[in-house]
Amino acid sequence: MIETDPAKLCFVVIKAREIHAKVEVENPVEPETQETASDAVDDGFRAILEDYASDATYQELKEFLDGFNRDERVEILALTWLGRGDYTLDDWDQALADAAASANESETEYLMGTPLIADYLEEGLSLHGVSCADESRAHL
């Protein structure tokens, strides 16, 4: 059974999908420092889709994950591993124990650096009978 608020976990799924949908930067100048542009409006919208180091969505997710307490950190790690197929639902207690044993201050970087984190987390939630569909619709 999941103790962390599913809405918080679904928020992570949504934000991770936004980050991983970004594309390679065409113009390496950060959008806020760009002085000339062919079309300022279009360039501003393009910057939202490009993967700049100063990306607000990335920072928002990082800060959100940093705000998780220890139990939430353990659970999100275990859910990620469950969704990745490292554990089965029958092994949930072991997944939690292993996540608790490996938990440290670098979980945020680990989670943010996992390319399919949104898919893994969503699959782990699904195995527990939790769907992010309603949360996703609310963010549209």
Secondary structure as UniProt FT lines:
FT   HELIX           6..20
FT   HELIX           31..33
FT   HELIX           40..49
FT   TURN            53..54
FT   HELIX           56..66
FT   HELIX           70..84
FT   HELIX           89..91
FT   HELIX           92..102
FT   TURN            105..106
FT   HELIX           107..112
FT   TURN            115..116
FT   HELIX           117..127
FT   TURN            128..129
FT   HELIX           133..138
//
